[in-house]
Amino acid sequence: MQKKLTITIDEQVYQGLYRVVGPRRISQFIESLVRPHVVDQSMEDAYLAMAQDRERESEALEWSEAVVGDINHA
């Protein structure tokens, strides 16, 4: 989920971002710079590892579909 954030920066900084990064890439650029300082990387690495485990993901999908099936029959 994304959240909107309003920040205030110097006009020259904004113009530089606009020129170098591009008008529709500024948020992504700033997020990539800030993320390592505010997000616990070990948690992100753990989620990435879980998502890459195909057997685990297959079992999770099978389980969730069975639960949805149970709800539909209730």
One Martini backbone bead per residue (centre of mass of N, CA, C, O) as a GRO file, in nm:
protein
   74
    1MET     BB    1   0.098   0.036   0.021
    2GLN     BB    2   0.034   0.367  -0.041
    3LYS     BB    3   0.149   0.697   0.048
    4LYS     BB    4   0.094   1.029   0.085
    5LEU     BB    5   0.346   1.295   0.053
    6THR     BB    6   0.432   1.614   0.181
    7ILE     BB    7   0.696   1.822   0.067
    8THR     BB    8   0.967   2.055   0.127
    9ILE     BB    9   1.168   2.218  -0.124
   10ASP     BB   10   1.392   2.345  -0.299
   11GLU     BB   11   1.378   2.460  -0.615
   12GLN     BB   12   1.654   2.352  -0.714
   13VAL     BB   13   1.607   2.063  -0.630
   14TYR     BB   14   1.358   2.012  -0.799
   15GLN     BB   15   1.483   2.076  -1.075
   16GLY     BB   16   1.695   1.854  -1.055
   17LEU     BB   17   1.504   1.617  -1.032
   18TYR     BB   18   1.348   1.668  -1.292
   19ARG     BB   19   1.599   1.655  -1.482
   20VAL     BB   20   1.739   1.379  -1.382
   21VAL     BB   21   1.489   1.181  -1.311
   22GLY     BB   22   1.202   1.288  -1.352
   23PRO     BB   23   0.863   1.352  -1.317
   24ARG     BB   24   0.771   1.023  -1.260
   25ARG     BB   25   1.042   0.948  -1.047
   26ILE     BB   26   1.079   1.090  -0.770
   27SER     BB   27   0.950   0.906  -0.559
   28GLN     BB   28   1.119   0.654  -0.619
   29PHE     BB   29   1.393   0.783  -0.565
   30ILE     BB   30   1.345   0.866  -0.271
   31GLU     BB   31   1.270   0.587  -0.164
   32SER     BB   32   1.547   0.449  -0.233
   33LEU     BB   33   1.706   0.635  -0.030
   34VAL     BB   34   1.533   0.588   0.241
   35ARG     BB   35   1.473   0.285   0.300
   36PRO     BB   36   1.747   0.187   0.445
   37HIS     BB   37   1.678   0.388   0.704
   38VAL     BB   38   1.354   0.265   0.774
   39VAL     BB   39   1.391  -0.039   0.690
   40ASP     BB   40   1.384  -0.362   0.781
   41GLN     BB   41   1.573  -0.577   0.602
   42SER     BB   42   1.522  -0.856   0.729
   43MET     BB   43   1.218  -0.859   0.670
   44GLU     BB   44   1.233  -0.825   0.366
   45ASP     BB   45   1.408  -1.077   0.315
   46ALA     BB   46   1.205  -1.281   0.430
   47TYR     BB   47   0.974  -1.225   0.229
   48LEU     BB   48   1.135  -1.285  -0.024
   49ALA     BB   49   1.203  -1.579   0.045
   50MET     BB   50   0.911  -1.677   0.065
   51ALA     BB   51   0.825  -1.598  -0.230
   52GLN     BB   52   1.057  -1.796  -0.360
   53ASP     BB   53   0.898  -2.037  -0.232
   54ARG     BB   54   0.715  -2.245  -0.418
   55GLU     BB   55   0.607  -2.458  -0.224
   56ARG     BB   56   0.491  -2.265  -0.011
   57GLU     BB   57   0.305  -2.105  -0.203
   58SER     BB   58   0.136  -2.347  -0.293
   59GLU     BB   59   0.031  -2.423  -0.010
   60ALA     BB   60  -0.099  -2.148   0.052
   61LEU     BB   61  -0.299  -2.150  -0.183
   62GLU     BB   62  -0.444  -2.412  -0.111
   63TRP     BB   63  -0.539  -2.320   0.167
   64SER     BB   64  -0.696  -2.060   0.083
   65GLU     BB   65  -0.896  -2.207  -0.107
   66ALA     BB   66  -1.019  -2.389   0.113
   67VAL     BB   67  -1.127  -2.162   0.293
   68VAL     BB   68  -1.310  -2.034   0.082
   69GLY     BB   69  -1.478  -2.289   0.038
   70ASP     BB   70  -1.590  -2.305   0.328
   71ILE     BB   71  -1.739  -2.033   0.319
   72ASN     BB   72  -1.928  -2.094   0.073
   73HIS     BB   73  -2.073  -2.348   0.245
   74ALA     BB   74  -2.205  -2.175   0.497
   0.00000   0.00000   0.00000
